[in-house]
Amino acid sequence: MFAGKHIIIECKGQHAFLNENALEEILSSAARVSGATVLSSHFHRFGPQMGVTGVLVLAESHITVHTWPEHGYAAFDVFMCGSCDAEKAAEVIVSAASAETIETNVLNRGIPNSRSDSSVLAFSDAKRKLPQSTHLSDHPFKKQEPL
């Protein structure tokens, strides 16, 4: 089952220094270009010269942003299902400001129909054990240093 496309955008550069109004306009423009329907939005600045967190709730899912100007870093998520074009939304975000580095990761979201896919973990199957590599103590994110 294909549920939608999730694009993660990592930006080092000017995206991190945009204020909440500019970020809301960029995300709204991205939603419009992609064909998504904005249901609500909320943006919050954590204080003067500090980061912004924002979200557009879409009928088709969401677009989010989190900025850390003290590190020159901004993180965006674009998750859309239906006939929306998440890649067009990502293009709007990427082109909105200059950046030293931009990395994107695209995930096709959904649960495969085949039970033979070994990467799928069925939590409803009480007899099935977690593979060793997925234990939190072994997970690479646990070892990652904070910003």
PyMOL commands that set and color helices and strands:
alter all, ss='L'
color gray80, all
select helices_A, chain A and resi 14-17+20-34+69-71+86-95+132-134+136-138+140-143
alter helices_A, ss='H'
color red, helices_A
select strands_A, chain A and resi 4-13+38-45+52-58+61-68+73-80+99-109
alter strands_A, ss='S'
color yellow, strands_A
deselect
rebuild
show_as cartoon
